[in-house]
Protein backbone atom coordinates (compact mmCIF):
# COMPACT_ATOMS: atom_id res chain seq x y z
CA UNK A 1 0.00 0.00 0.00
CA UNK A 2 1.09 3.57 -0.66
CA UNK A 3 0.90 5.55 2.59
CA UNK A 4 1.30 9.31 2.88
CA UNK A 5 2.08 10.79 6.30
CA UNK A 6 1.30 14.45 6.94
CA UNK A 7 3.56 15.66 9.73
CA UNK A 8 7.11 14.60 10.52
CA UNK A 9 7.02 14.82 14.31
CA UNK A 10 7.68 11.90 16.64
CA UNK A 11 4.48 10.00 15.81
CA UNK A 12 4.85 10.60 12.09
CA UNK A 13 8.45 9.41 12.11
CA UNK A 14 7.64 6.32 14.15
CA UNK A 15 4.76 5.32 11.87
CA UNK A 16 6.83 6.00 8.75
CA UNK A 17 9.57 3.64 9.88
CA UNK A 18 7.25 0.92 11.18
CA UNK A 19 5.02 0.88 8.11
CA UNK A 20 7.96 0.98 5.72
CA UNK A 21 9.53 -1.93 7.60
CA UNK A 22 6.24 -3.79 7.18
CA UNK A 23 6.63 -3.47 3.41
CA UNK A 24 4.55 -0.40 2.56
CA UNK A 25 5.61 2.44 0.26
CA UNK A 26 5.76 5.47 2.56
CA UNK A 27 5.97 9.20 1.89
CA UNK A 28 6.54 11.74 4.67
CA UNK A 29 5.76 15.45 4.60
CA UNK A 30 5.81 18.59 6.70
CA UNK A 31 4.66 22.19 6.29
CA UNK A 32 8.14 23.44 5.34
CA UNK A 33 8.63 21.39 2.18
CA UNK A 34 10.38 18.18 1.13
CA UNK A 35 13.86 19.69 0.96
CA UNK A 36 13.80 20.05 4.78
CA UNK A 37 13.13 16.31 5.17
CA UNK A 38 15.96 14.84 3.09
CA UNK A 39 18.28 14.13 6.01
CA UNK A 40 15.45 12.69 8.08
CA UNK A 41 14.19 10.33 5.37
CA UNK A 42 17.74 9.14 4.76
CA UNK A 43 18.12 8.38 8.48
CA UNK A 44 14.78 6.56 8.60
CA UNK A 45 15.75 4.50 5.54
CA UNK A 46 13.51 1.83 3.98
CA UNK A 47 12.96 3.97 0.87
CA UNK A 48 10.81 6.54 2.67
CA UNK A 49 10.19 9.52 0.38
CA UNK A 50 10.00 13.24 1.18
CA UNK A 51 6.97 15.16 -0.09
CA UNK A 52 5.02 18.34 0.34
CA UNK A 53 1.74 17.88 2.24
CA UNK A 54 -0.27 18.07 -0.98
CA UNK A 55 1.92 15.54 -2.76
CA UNK A 56 1.90 13.15 0.22
CA UNK A 57 -1.90 13.30 0.21
CA UNK A 58 -1.99 12.60 -3.54
CA UNK A 59 0.56 9.79 -3.18
CA UNK A 60 -1.16 7.81 -0.46
CA UNK A 61 -3.84 5.21 -1.00
CA UNK A 62 -4.14 5.82 2.73
CA UNK A 63 -3.03 9.02 4.48
CA UNK A 64 -2.07 9.55 8.12
CA UNK A 65 -2.40 13.06 9.51
CA UNK A 66 -0.20 13.77 12.53
CA UNK A 67 -0.24 17.57 12.54
CA UNK A 68 -1.19 19.47 15.73
CA UNK A 69 -4.97 19.66 16.04
CA UNK A 70 -4.96 23.45 16.02
CA UNK A 71 -3.54 23.42 12.48
CA UNK A 72 -6.35 21.32 11.02
CA UNK A 73 -7.23 24.09 8.54
CA UNK A 74 -3.85 23.61 6.83
CA UNK A 75 -4.63 20.02 5.80
CA UNK A 76 -4.94 19.52 2.01
CA UNK A 77 -8.64 18.74 1.98
CA UNK A 78 -9.04 18.50 -1.80
CA UNK A 79 -6.28 15.90 -2.13
CA UNK A 80 -7.76 13.86 0.74
CA UNK A 81 -11.16 13.41 -0.89
CA UNK A 82 -12.20 9.72 -0.91
CA UNK A 83 -8.97 8.71 0.84
CA UNK A 84 -8.82 6.72 4.07
CA UNK A 85 -7.37 9.23 6.53
CA UNK A 86 -6.06 8.16 9.93
CA UNK A 87 -6.56 11.02 12.38
CA UNK A 88 -3.95 10.82 15.17
CA UNK A 89 -4.46 14.37 16.42
CA UNK A 90 -5.49 15.34 19.95
CA UNK A 91 -6.95 18.69 20.91
CA UNK A 92 -5.00 20.40 23.70
CA UNK A 93 -6.62 23.82 24.30
CA UNK A 94 -3.51 25.16 26.06
CA UNK A 95 -1.48 24.45 22.89
CA UNK A 96 -4.06 24.79 20.12
CA UNK A 97 -6.11 27.68 21.45
CA UNK A 98 -9.90 27.84 21.64
CA UNK A 99 -11.67 25.81 18.94
CA UNK A 100 -15.44 25.42 18.83
CA UNK A 101 -16.01 21.72 18.16
CA UNK A 102 -19.75 22.27 17.93
CA UNK A 103 -20.39 19.55 20.47
CA UNK A 104 -18.66 16.93 18.30
CA UNK A 105 -15.87 14.56 19.25
CA UNK A 106 -12.46 15.69 18.05
CA UNK A 107 -12.39 13.16 15.19
CA UNK A 108 -15.99 13.85 14.14
CA UNK A 109 -15.05 17.53 13.97
CA UNK A 110 -12.03 16.60 11.85
CA UNK A 111 -14.19 14.46 9.55
CA UNK A 112 -16.64 17.33 9.15
CA UNK A 113 -13.79 19.63 8.15
CA UNK A 114 -12.28 17.14 5.70
CA UNK A 115 -15.63 16.44 4.08
CA UNK A 116 -15.00 13.67 1.55
CA UNK A 117 -12.31 11.79 3.49
CA UNK A 118 -12.94 8.41 5.15
CA UNK A 119 -11.69 9.31 8.62
CA UNK A 120 -10.47 6.73 11.14
CA UNK A 121 -9.32 7.73 14.63
CA UNK A 122 -6.26 5.72 15.71
CA UNK A 123 -2.76 6.06 17.19
CA UNK A 124 -3.84 9.02 19.32
CA UNK A 125 -3.62 7.19 22.67
CA UNK A 126 -0.01 6.01 22.48
CA UNK A 127 3.23 7.90 23.06
CA UNK A 128 5.72 7.88 20.18
CA UNK A 129 8.39 6.12 22.28
CA UNK A 130 5.95 3.29 23.02
CA UNK A 131 4.93 3.11 19.38
CA UNK A 132 8.60 2.64 18.55
CA UNK A 133 9.24 -0.10 21.10
CA UNK A 134 6.10 -1.95 22.18
CA UNK A 135 4.86 -3.51 18.95
CA UNK A 136 5.44 -7.27 18.85
CA UNK A 137 4.19 -9.35 15.94
CA UNK A 138 5.27 -12.47 17.83
CA UNK A 139 2.63 -12.02 20.52
CA UNK A 140 -0.97 -13.22 20.26
CA UNK A 141 -3.30 -10.32 19.50
CA UNK A 142 -4.92 -10.37 22.93
CA UNK A 143 -1.53 -9.91 24.61
CA UNK A 144 -0.38 -6.98 22.46
CA UNK A 145 -0.57 -3.28 23.34
CA UNK A 146 -4.01 -2.03 22.32
CA UNK A 147 -4.69 0.71 19.77
CA UNK A 148 -8.33 1.89 19.87
CA UNK A 149 -9.85 2.44 16.42
CA UNK A 150 -13.02 4.41 15.68
CA UNK A 151 -14.72 5.29 12.39
CA UNK A 152 -18.08 5.71 10.70
CA UNK A 153 -16.69 3.66 7.78
CA UNK A 154 -16.46 -0.08 8.53
CA UNK A 155 -14.29 -0.85 5.51
CA UNK A 156 -11.81 1.91 6.32
CA UNK A 157 -11.69 0.75 9.94
CA UNK A 158 -10.85 -2.79 8.78
CA UNK A 159 -7.99 -1.53 6.58
CA UNK A 160 -6.50 0.46 9.46
CA UNK A 161 -6.94 -2.46 11.85
CA UNK A 162 -4.91 -4.67 9.52
CA UNK A 163 -2.11 -2.07 9.47
CA UNK A 164 -2.11 -1.99 13.27
CA UNK A 165 -1.78 -5.78 13.42
CA UNK A 166 1.05 -5.72 10.86
CA UNK A 167 3.22 -3.51 13.10
CA UNK A 168 2.69 -5.60 16.22
CA UNK A 169 -0.23 -3.97 18.03
CA UNK A 170 -3.84 -4.99 18.64
CA UNK A 171 -6.68 -2.93 17.14
CA UNK A 172 -9.64 -2.51 19.47
CA UNK A 173 -12.91 -1.47 17.86
CA UNK A 174 -14.14 1.67 19.60
CA UNK A 175 -17.26 2.26 17.57
CA UNK A 176 -18.01 5.32 15.46
CA UNK A 177 -16.35 8.72 15.40
CA UNK A 178 -18.66 10.15 18.04
CA UNK A 179 -17.75 7.29 20.39
CA UNK A 180 -14.06 8.12 19.84
CA UNK A 181 -14.45 10.79 22.53
CA UNK A 182 -13.77 7.89 24.95
CA UNK A 183 -10.18 7.74 23.65
CA UNK A 184 -9.47 11.48 23.79
CA UNK A 185 -7.01 13.06 26.26
CA UNK A 186 -8.10 12.72 29.87
CA UNK A 187 -10.01 9.46 29.35
CA UNK A 188 -9.07 6.21 31.15
CA UNK A 189 -7.60 4.61 28.01
CA UNK A 190 -5.52 7.62 26.94
CA UNK A 191 -1.77 7.02 27.29
CA UNK A 192 -2.26 3.74 29.12
CA UNK A 193 -0.33 0.55 28.39
CA UNK A 194 -3.28 -1.84 28.05
CA UNK A 195 -3.70 -5.18 26.34
CA UNK A 196 -6.59 -5.65 23.94
CA UNK A 197 -8.68 -7.34 26.64
CA UNK A 198 -7.95 -4.61 29.17
CA UNK A 199 -8.74 -1.86 26.66
CA UNK A 200 -12.09 -3.43 25.81
CA UNK A 201 -12.97 -3.49 29.49
CA UNK A 202 -12.00 0.17 29.90
CA UNK A 203 -13.82 1.27 26.76
CA UNK A 204 -16.78 -1.05 27.39
CA UNK A 205 -16.68 -2.01 23.72
CA UNK A 206 -19.28 -4.63 22.80
ABEGO torsion letter per residue (X at the ends): XBBBBBEABAAAAAAAAAAAAAGBBBBBBBAAEAAAAAAAAAAAEGGBBBBBAAAAAAABABBBBABBAAAAAABBAAAABGBBBBBABBBBAAAAEBBBAGGBBAAAAAAAAAGABBBBBBGAABBAAAAAAABBAABBAAABBBBBBBBABAAAAAAAAAAAAAAGBBBBBAEBAAAAAAABBGBAABGBBBBAAAAAAAAGBX
